[in-house]
Amino acid sequence: MAEFLQMRGITKRFPGVLALDDVHLSVERGEVHALLGENGAGKSTLMKVLSGAYHKDAGEILIEGKPVDIRSSADAKKLGISIIYQELNLTEQLTVAENIFMGRPIMRNRLMVNWRQMAREAQKLLDDLGIDIGARALIRDLGVAHKQMVEVAKALSIHSRILVMDEPTAPLTNREIDTLFSTIRMLKARGVAVIYISHRLEEVMDICDRATIMRDGRNVTAVNVHEVTIDEIIRHMVGRELKEKFPKIKIPLGRELLRVEHINAGKQVRDISLSVRAGEILGIAGLVGAGRTETARAIFGMDRKQSGEVFVDGKRVSISRPLDAIRAGLGFATEDRKGEGLVLTMNVAGNITLATLGDFAKLGKLSLRRERETVREYIRRLNIKTPSHLQLTRNLSGGNQQKVVLAKWLLSKSRVIIFDEPTRGIDVGAKIEVYNIINELILAGAAVVMISSELPEILGMSDRVAVMHQGRITGILENDGSLTQETILYYATGGDRRTA
Amino acid sequence: MKKRMKILLILCLVLGVALLGINLYTQGSAGRIAELQAKIAERKQLIAQAEMARVLGREAVDVGELPEVEISSADRVVMALASFSGAFLVLGIDLLIGALALIAFHLFKRRRGERKVRKVSSANNIVGILIALIVLCLDLSIASKVFLTQSNFLNVLQQISINFVIAIGMTFVIISGGIDLSVGSNIALTGLLMAIMMKNWGVGVTWTIVLSLLFSAAIGLINGSLIAFLNLPPFIATLGMMSIARGAAYTVTGGAPIYTMPAGFTGISGRVANVPLYAILIMIAVFALGWYCLRYTKVGRFTYAIGGNESCAKLSGINLSKVKCFVYVVSGLCCGVAAILLTSRLDSALPTNADGQEMDAIAAVVIGGTSMKGGEGSIIGTLIGILIIGVISNGLNLLGVAQGPQKMVKGLIIVVAVIIDVLRRRAAEQSK
């Protein structure tokens, strides 16, 4: 039997690069097919070819054995191809039903929209998927997980036969991931072909049937997920053995560099007290919405604190804006790369030196030469893949963008750096590079606070773990080797065993 | 070659030849048209005389007996076309050059193949508008014998000087993600203030200049403060200021203009050996300062950063309020300089001065490739944008195009410039 979707010999050239070179992909109905590879391997490009965002230079796409011509996203939609991107494509101010039927509302007559029926049909779609959301709820009131479900419902409402999910679990907590997976299984039962892009290989092993692995724009291999181990997949992805996933180093701890006491800020940050010492990595774990990012933002002065005190290196500092925090020696690498981490319209050099530009000025004149030299050094040190320090950051891949954000804070010589989801959406190889950068920092005597939703990462890298639940710290745990994911989850759900 | 390119090429060629043909044809029948027009004028004059005679009660020629001027419908068309003949010539030449450029671009691309890597997109952008400027100058020099003369060149420089200075300030504002609609009113108000200081209060020229620059900068500072500290949208804040300053300009003199400034002041726009030396020096200074500031100073870099991503800029420890105030103060200061140039050139200050000036400045900045979304743009781009606008209005004047069509042409060019920018961005997205 012919495969449901076949992409054959897909080739895509960009000026100066061969992004896809003779790539094959075939997916059957009712299959969850993983598309794996490091950042820049060509996964996204391939999916953009499938969705009509890019035109292929060579190759063909067949659906049910028939060649199809996809020249625009409208073509892709007609063929039943839907993509759920990492950045969700919903209008925040509108309701769930309006988003699901965006662009093709159910009409009462030629002029009037039948709101009631639209809400009813949307509700039915949601109920069928077992999603507990009201069709009349506003998107902006929903959590990320629910928003994603709305995207799935939207895809189903246009009778999608092929659904591509790009890193769907990155912003989700474990419990939400379970819900997503049961939804995916339901899609599978309905005969939808799901292409699943993820960097979390554990999940791939869990939910996927087969996997196509790409490297440098080429196919490496296609495997049956149940017949291989994670290590084998990683080996295919990076083309080399990765010794250890978490290069944890233990060094003797120094002075206490950051202590915050009884910080309150809004609903999400309640009476937070924590401290971190030189050479230490403090992990902050918790479910989405537990207030971890908000805590970091409050400490850093991005959001207003209602009360509480911050001590840096034993001295009380008043931080009412990020500038105060930076002057006090703090750094904050945000989780929201595109929204807050980078100025995408600026080049690599401009972004890296943004927080420390004063160091490159003499009598008010910037020394572009000195800036260039420093930036080049950091590009080398962090192994940032960019044609030049003048490349615009929006043209870099996710992992390299993240490294630019890190470089900015490394350059700032901050003594305490808060990393919010430092490895979100970046590939295995780059993750290890990021961990090594963090290690370098603590070796140099800095203190690190690392917020992460990935429990293996928290367990693999932290010395201590602060667990948050509904804006409060429910436990600060010593990571002495006996700490388990279950214990963290127990505290993350408020210490209530029934929900843990 | 892509299909779309081919269609474009053929379109350019056909339209270009057609327009040139029309031009030649109307030129060819110029004698006949002149004859017809003379006849029409003569008849109109006779009718007018008859009317006059009738009013005065004298005996008059019966108008009904005057012979109608016979004009064939073909001649009517030719006459209508003839009034646009200059525009047709320029457009026709433009289209032909466009066609040649398309062919050249195609050959170039085929030769270079895949090797070409786009490194800095803004450079590409500037090359594009620079070519547009060169083409523009080329066909204006074909269309008009006066265009390439030295005196016309100096005229253009003098004409663009006001817009030049303002557009440089506007570049800062737009790169920072804002907009300044109050520049025209600021110029008018500052101009009046200068006139009042010199004429009524007897302040010396130097002090007048210093104080009015401070005044125009203060207007900018108010704009900036409203935007930075009260979080007003720049459009609203400066729209309000536009109206307030214009209203104040009418109020201070009761709407009356002030004439004749001291000689030391009008000398600023005077000519040395027929060259508007000081105006040119001022332009060069403003340009150099603007360019240096955006490229070599912290605050210049921060202007790009807050325009590109305000939250990231804040998170990186940039004092947003300071930078925002800075850009509006720069814009205000530029208005002050422009007010000096304008008032000294006109030798008078009017409350209606520089009305609508903000639009020309914004147009120059946008044509120069600065993104209205902020974060991208350059002073050099703006320089070319200003030159394009200046050369176009000069050229249209030389070709005898009336003010109405001139405005239409300018509007069209702005829209086309933005369309090209949008298409270019889309292409860049595609090949990312």
Interface residues (C-beta under 8 A of the other chain):
Chain A: R13 F14 P15 G16 Y54 F300 M302 R321 P322 L323 A325 I326 R327 F332 T334 G339 E340 G341 L342 V343 L344 T345 M346 N347 G350 L354 A355 L357 G358 A361 G364 K365 L366 L368 P387 S388 L390 Q391 L392 R394 N395 K408
Chain B: E114 R115 K116 V117 R118 K119 V120 S121 R295 Y296 T297 K298 R301 F302 Y304 A305 G307 G308 N309 S311 C312 A313 K314 L315 S316 G317 I318 N319 S371 G375 E376 Q430 S431 K432
